[in-house]
Amino acid sequence: MHEIPDKSVHLMVTSPPYYNAPFDYPGLFKNYEEYLDLICSVAKELKRVLADGRIACFVTQDVRIKGELYPICADIIRILTEEGFRYRDKIIWRKPEGYIRISRRSGVLIQHPYPMYFHPDNLYEEILIFQKGKFDYTYVKSLKREILEASKIDVEEFNREKWYLTVWDITNVLPFKGRLEEGIAAFPEEIPRRLIRLFTFKGETVLDPFLGSGTTSKIAKELGRNSYGYEIDLELKDVILKKMGYTQTTLTAKFTSHEVEVTERKDAKRLRTSLQEKIKSQKSVVNKKPRLTPVSKNLARNSKRKSGWERLKHTLPTLKAVEQRLKHAKERNLSPSYIYTLERLKAHRAKENIRE
């Protein structure tokens, strides 16, 4: 990250690639050591570019490959603390249970309901929060009043959405066909939105060294922050620009209200197409029909009998889950009939809450 001046970044928010995850990054790294070397190089540069007292956040989780669980969270904590960062906090990002399908892991016990066949499905990720030294709070007093007011956190929202807890319930990016992030392991916008509001002032600078589809820079722009973003995959360049609301015309227009600089380095690669081909080949193997036990046959019959309304009710078991899905549907301009159905379900869940 030689393009970034020393101590010029006020917050880092990123989600590193999930090491060789079968349905995201199959075979991206030669081995786990190569992956850890990448994290080490990021940590060294992060120490240089991050201002004193400021925050770095990693959204990640351990990855299981061919039965072996790789301790990514523990290794990131080790690497960052060895580099001199203070391990400040951990937030659990919990995804709605309705979005977690019965996978091959938990499904093993359904086929073999005996001890030692239990393998849980994961519905959370970790937000690891590090700090470079101590923050000088006299800096806050030196800021102009308009900056402080523009950066002020809505305490009502803070309490209502329970930001104060170490568990954040946030809907993951839904796998709708045709979405901008299709085929990309993107995190939801709410995560960088909270972190940027909690750890930066308006006009400061946010960094994402694994930019992906551009979510962090998009939210930084919306919140009046500057940003640096690095993405090795050139195939994601157009996705990033589109997500941020830029086209080739707006990038070169003199009337644009934002300065944008796009630099293509020699070490950039084209990865998305090849990764998607590997993922499809794996899915074709997974999608082969398994032999069903009497129990799983009955489950399959029952699921087929459920109407679309019943399936939606099962998928969105709480009012909050419905509200989050409805918000996402409106933001993505999904079909009016689908939005109407979600509004019906929202009213239904609200009545249930009143009865309780």
C-alpha positions as CSV (number, residue, x, y, z in Angstrom):
1,M,0.0,0.0,0.0
2,H,2.9,2.3,-0.9
3,E,0.4,4.8,-2.4
4,I,-0.9,5.8,1.1
5,P,1.0,8.3,3.2
6,D,2.1,7.4,6.8
7,K,-0.5,7.7,9.5
8,S,-3.1,9.1,7.1
9,V,-5.8,6.5,7.7
10,H,-8.3,6.8,10.6
11,L,-10.1,3.4,10.3
12,M,-9.7,0.2,8.5
13,V,-12.7,-2.0,7.7
14,T,-12.2,-5.2,5.7
15,S,-13.1,-8.8,5.2
16,P,-10.1,-10.8,4.0
17,P,-10.8,-13.6,1.5
18,Y,-12.0,-16.7,3.3
19,Y,-8.9,-19.0,2.9
20,N,-9.7,-21.3,-0.1
21,A,-13.4,-21.5,1.0
22,P,-15.0,-24.0,-1.4
23,F,-17.9,-21.8,-2.5
24,D,-16.0,-18.4,-2.5
25,Y,-12.3,-18.8,-3.1
26,P,-11.4,-22.4,-4.1
27,G,-7.7,-22.9,-4.6
28,L,-6.9,-19.2,-4.4
29,F,-3.9,-19.8,-2.1
30,K,-1.3,-22.6,-2.5
31,N,-1.5,-23.3,1.2
32,Y,-2.5,-21.8,4.6
33,E,1.0,-20.4,5.1
34,E,0.7,-18.3,2.0
35,Y,-2.6,-17.0,3.3
36,L,-1.0,-16.0,6.6
37,D,1.9,-14.4,4.8
38,L,-0.6,-12.1,3.1
39,I,-2.2,-11.2,6.5
40,C,1.2,-10.5,7.9
41,S,2.1,-8.1,5.0
42,V,-1.2,-6.3,5.5
43,A,-0.6,-5.9,9.2
44,K,2.9,-4.4,8.6
45,E,1.5,-1.8,6.1
46,L,-1.5,-1.2,8.3
47,K,0.8,-0.2,11.2
48,R,2.4,2.3,9.0
49,V,-0.6,3.9,7.4
50,L,-3.0,3.9,10.4
51,A,-2.9,7.1,12.6
52,D,-2.0,6.7,16.2
53,G,-4.9,5.5,18.4
54,R,-7.1,4.5,15.5
55,I,-9.0,1.3,14.8
56,A,-8.7,-1.7,12.4
57,C,-11.6,-4.1,12.0
58,F,-11.5,-7.5,10.4
59,V,-14.8,-9.2,9.5
60,T,-13.9,-12.9,9.2
61,Q,-14.5,-16.5,10.4
62,D,-12.6,-19.8,10.6
63,V,-12.9,-21.8,7.4
64,R,-13.5,-25.6,7.1
65,I,-11.9,-27.3,4.1
66,K,-12.2,-31.0,3.5
67,G,-13.0,-31.5,7.2
68,E,-10.2,-29.5,8.6
69,L,-11.0,-26.2,10.5
70,Y,-8.5,-23.5,9.9
71,P,-8.2,-21.0,12.9
72,I,-8.3,-17.8,10.9
73,C,-9.6,-15.6,13.8
74,A,-7.0,-16.8,16.2
75,D,-4.2,-16.3,13.7
76,I,-5.3,-12.8,12.8
77,I,-5.3,-11.9,16.5
78,R,-1.9,-13.4,16.9
79,I,-0.4,-11.6,13.9
80,L,-1.9,-8.2,14.7
81,T,-0.8,-8.4,18.4
82,E,2.7,-9.5,17.4
83,E,2.8,-6.4,15.1
84,G,2.0,-4.2,18.1
85,F,-1.7,-3.6,17.9
86,R,-3.9,-3.9,20.9
87,Y,-6.7,-6.4,20.7
88,R,-9.6,-4.1,21.7
89,D,-12.9,-5.9,21.2
90,K,-14.8,-8.7,19.4
91,I,-18.3,-8.3,18.0
92,I,-20.3,-11.4,16.9
93,W,-22.2,-10.8,13.7
94,R,-25.2,-13.1,13.9
95,K,-27.1,-13.9,10.8
96,P,-30.9,-14.7,10.9
97,E,-31.4,-18.4,11.5
98,G,-34.0,-18.5,8.7
99,Y,-31.3,-17.9,6.1
100,I,-29.2,-20.9,7.1
101,R,-30.2,-24.0,5.1
102,I,-29.7,-27.5,6.3
103,S,-26.1,-28.2,5.0
104,R,-24.2,-31.4,4.5
105,R,-22.8,-30.9,8.0
106,S,-25.9,-30.7,10.2
107,G,-27.7,-33.0,7.8
108,V,-25.4,-35.9,8.8
109,L,-27.2,-36.3,12.1
110,I,-30.6,-36.3,10.4
111,Q,-29.5,-39.3,8.3
112,H,-27.6,-40.9,11.3
113,P,-29.4,-39.8,14.6
114,Y,-26.8,-41.1,16.9
115,P,-23.9,-39.7,19.1
116,M,-20.8,-38.5,17.3
117,Y,-22.6,-37.5,14.1
118,F,-23.2,-33.9,15.2
119,H,-21.7,-31.1,13.1
120,P,-23.3,-27.6,13.6
121,D,-24.1,-25.1,10.9
122,N,-22.5,-21.8,11.4
123,L,-24.6,-18.6,11.5
124,Y,-22.1,-16.1,12.7
125,E,-18.9,-14.3,11.8
126,E,-16.5,-12.3,14.0
127,I,-15.6,-8.6,13.8
128,L,-12.2,-8.4,15.3
129,I,-11.3,-4.9,16.5
130,F,-7.7,-3.7,17.0
131,Q,-6.3,-0.4,18.1
132,K,-2.9,1.2,17.3
133,G,-1.8,2.6,20.6
134,K,-3.9,5.0,22.6
135,F,-6.3,7.6,21.3
136,D,-5.7,11.2,22.3
137,Y,-9.1,12.5,23.2
138,T,-7.9,16.1,23.1
139,Y,-8.2,15.6,19.3
140,V,-11.9,15.6,19.7
141,K,-11.9,19.0,21.4
142,S,-9.8,20.4,18.5
143,L,-12.4,19.6,15.9
144,K,-14.8,22.3,14.6
145,R,-18.3,22.2,16.0
146,E,-19.9,21.5,12.5
147,I,-17.6,18.4,12.2
148,L,-18.6,17.2,15.7
149,E,-22.3,17.7,15.0
150,A,-22.1,16.0,11.6
151,S,-20.3,13.0,13.2
152,K,-22.6,12.7,16.3
153,I,-24.1,9.2,16.9
154,D,-27.8,8.9,17.2
155,V,-28.2,7.6,20.7
156,E,-31.8,6.5,20.1
157,E,-30.7,4.4,17.1
158,F,-27.7,3.1,19.2
159,N,-30.1,1.8,21.8
160,R,-32.9,0.7,19.5
161,E,-30.6,-1.4,17.3
162,K,-28.5,-2.6,20.3
163,W,-25.2,-1.5,19.0
164,Y,-24.0,-1.6,22.6
165,L,-24.0,-5.4,22.7
166,T,-21.2,-7.7,21.6
167,V,-23.7,-9.5,19.3
168,W,-25.0,-7.7,16.3
169,D,-28.1,-9.2,14.5
170,I,-27.6,-8.2,10.9
171,T,-29.1,-9.8,7.7
172,N,-26.4,-11.1,5.4
173,V,-26.3,-10.2,1.7
174,L,-29.0,-12.3,0.2
175,P,-28.2,-14.6,-2.8
176,F,-30.7,-13.0,-5.2
177,K,-30.1,-13.7,-8.9
178,G,-28.9,-10.7,-10.8
179,R,-27.7,-8.8,-7.7
180,L,-24.6,-6.6,-8.2
181,E,-22.6,-8.7,-5.8
182,E,-23.6,-12.0,-7.4
183,G,-20.7,-14.5,-7.0
184,I,-18.9,-12.2,-4.5
185,A,-18.6,-12.8,-0.8
186,A,-19.8,-9.3,0.2
187,F,-20.7,-8.3,3.7
188,P,-23.8,-6.2,4.4
189,E,-23.6,-2.4,4.2
190,E,-24.8,-2.1,7.8
191,I,-21.5,-3.5,9.2
192,P,-19.2,-0.8,7.7
193,R,-21.9,1.8,8.3
194,R,-21.9,1.1,12.0
195,L,-18.1,0.9,12.3
196,I,-17.5,4.1,10.3
197,R,-20.0,6.0,12.4
198,L,-18.6,4.6,15.7
199,F,-14.9,5.1,14.9
200,T,-14.5,8.1,12.5
201,F,-15.4,11.8,12.2
202,K,-16.8,13.3,9.0
203,G,-14.0,14.1,6.5
204,E,-11.6,11.4,7.9
205,T,-10.3,8.5,5.8
206,V,-11.3,4.8,5.8
207,L,-9.2,2.0,4.2
208,D,-10.3,-1.4,2.9
209,P,-7.3,-3.5,1.6
210,F,-9.7,-6.2,0.4
211,L,-12.3,-4.0,-1.3
212,G,-14.2,-6.8,-3.1
213,S,-17.4,-5.3,-4.5
214,G,-16.7,-1.8,-3.0
215,T,-19.1,-1.9,0.0
216,T,-16.7,-0.1,2.4
217,S,-15.9,2.8,0.0
218,K,-19.6,3.1,-0.9
219,I,-20.6,3.6,2.7
220,A,-17.7,5.9,3.4
221,K,-18.8,8.1,0.5
222,E,-22.4,8.2,1.8
223,L,-21.2,9.2,5.3
224,G,-18.9,12.0,4.1
225,R,-15.6,10.1,4.6
226,N,-12.7,9.7,2.3
227,S,-11.5,6.2,1.4
228,Y,-8.8,4.0,0.0
229,G,-9.6,0.7,-1.5
230,Y,-7.4,-2.1,-2.9
231,E,-8.8,-5.0,-4.9
232,I,-6.5,-7.5,-6.7
233,D,-9.2,-8.8,-9.1
234,L,-9.5,-6.5,-12.1
235,E,-12.8,-8.2,-13.0
236,L,-14.4,-6.4,-10.0
237,K,-13.4,-2.9,-11.2
238,D,-16.7,-2.2,-13.0
239,V,-18.7,-3.7,-10.0
240,I,-17.0,-1.4,-7.6
241,L,-17.5,1.7,-9.7
242,K,-21.2,0.9,-10.3
243,K,-21.8,0.3,-6.6
244,M,-20.3,3.6,-5.8
245,G,-22.4,5.3,-8.4
246,Y,-19.7,6.1,-10.9
247,T,-19.5,5.5,-14.7
248,Q,-16.7,6.4,-17.1
249,T,-18.7,9.6,-17.9
250,T,-19.0,10.7,-14.3
251,L,-15.3,9.8,-13.6
252,T,-14.1,12.2,-16.3
253,A,-16.8,14.9,-15.8
254,K,-15.6,18.3,-14.4
255,F,-18.9,18.8,-12.4
256,T,-18.5,15.7,-10.2
257,S,-18.6,16.6,-6.5
258,H,-16.2,13.8,-5.6
259,E,-12.6,13.3,-6.6
260,V,-12.0,9.7,-7.7
261,E,-8.7,8.2,-8.7
262,V,-8.5,4.6,-10.1
263,T,-5.0,3.1,-10.5
264,E,-4.4,-0.3,-12.2
265,R,-1.2,-1.8,-10.8
266,K,0.9,-4.4,-12.6
267,D,0.3,-7.0,-9.9
268,A,-3.5,-6.9,-10.5
269,K,-5.1,-10.2,-11.7
270,R,-8.3,-11.5,-13.3
271,L,-9.8,-14.0,-10.9
272,R,-13.6,-13.9,-10.8
273,T,-14.3,-16.0,-13.9
274,S,-11.8,-18.8,-13.0
275,L,-13.1,-18.9,-9.4
276,Q,-16.7,-19.1,-10.6
277,E,-15.8,-22.0,-12.9
278,K,-14.3,-23.9,-10.0
279,I,-17.3,-23.2,-7.8
280,K,-19.7,-24.4,-10.4
281,S,-17.8,-27.6,-10.9
282,Q,-17.9,-28.2,-7.1
283,K,-21.7,-27.5,-7.0
284,S,-22.3,-30.0,-9.8
285,V,-20.8,-32.6,-7.5
286,V,-22.7,-31.5,-4.4
287,N,-26.0,-31.3,-6.3
288,K,-26.0,-35.0,-7.1
289,K,-29.1,-36.6,-5.5
290,P,-28.1,-38.3,-2.2
291,R,-29.7,-41.5,-1.0
292,L,-32.5,-40.5,1.4
293,T,-33.3,-42.3,4.6
294,P,-37.0,-42.6,5.5
295,V,-36.7,-39.6,7.9
296,S,-35.2,-37.3,5.2
297,K,-37.7,-38.5,2.7
298,N,-40.5,-37.4,5.0
299,L,-38.8,-34.0,5.5
300,A,-38.5,-33.6,1.8
301,R,-42.2,-34.4,1.3
302,N,-43.3,-31.9,4.0
303,S,-41.1,-29.1,2.6
304,K,-42.7,-29.6,-0.9
305,R,-46.2,-29.3,0.6
306,K,-45.5,-25.8,2.1
307,S,-46.8,-22.8,0.1
308,G,-44.7,-19.9,-0.8
309,W,-46.3,-17.9,2.1
310,E,-45.5,-20.7,4.6
311,R,-41.9,-20.9,3.4
312,L,-41.5,-17.2,3.7
313,K,-42.9,-17.3,7.2
314,H,-40.4,-20.1,8.1
315,T,-37.5,-18.2,6.5
316,L,-38.3,-14.9,8.4
317,P,-39.3,-16.0,11.9
318,T,-39.1,-12.6,13.6
319,L,-40.4,-9.1,12.9
320,K,-36.8,-7.8,12.8
321,A,-35.9,-10.4,10.1
322,V,-38.9,-9.3,8.0
323,E,-38.0,-5.6,8.4
324,Q,-34.4,-6.2,7.3
325,R,-35.5,-8.2,4.3
326,L,-38.1,-5.5,3.4
327,K,-35.5,-2.8,3.7
328,H,-33.1,-4.8,1.4
329,A,-35.9,-5.4,-1.1
330,K,-36.8,-1.7,-1.4
331,E,-33.1,-0.7,-1.7
332,R,-32.7,-3.2,-4.5
333,N,-36.0,-2.2,-6.2
334,L,-37.3,-5.7,-6.2
335,S,-40.7,-6.6,-7.6
336,P,-43.7,-4.7,-6.1
337,S,-45.5,-8.0,-5.5
338,Y,-42.6,-9.3,-3.4
339,I,-42.4,-6.1,-1.4
340,Y,-46.2,-6.2,-0.9
341,T,-45.9,-9.8,0.4
342,L,-43.1,-8.7,2.8
343,E,-45.3,-5.9,4.1
344,R,-48.2,-8.3,4.7
345,L,-45.8,-10.6,6.6
346,K,-44.5,-7.6,8.6
347,A,-48.0,-6.7,9.7
348,H,-48.6,-10.4,10.6
349,R,-45.5,-10.5,12.7
350,A,-46.4,-7.2,14.4
351,K,-49.8,-8.6,15.4
352,E,-48.1,-11.7,16.8
353,N,-45.9,-9.5,19.0
354,I,-48.9,-7.6,20.3
355,R,-50.7,-10.8,21.2
356,E,-47.6,-11.9,23.1
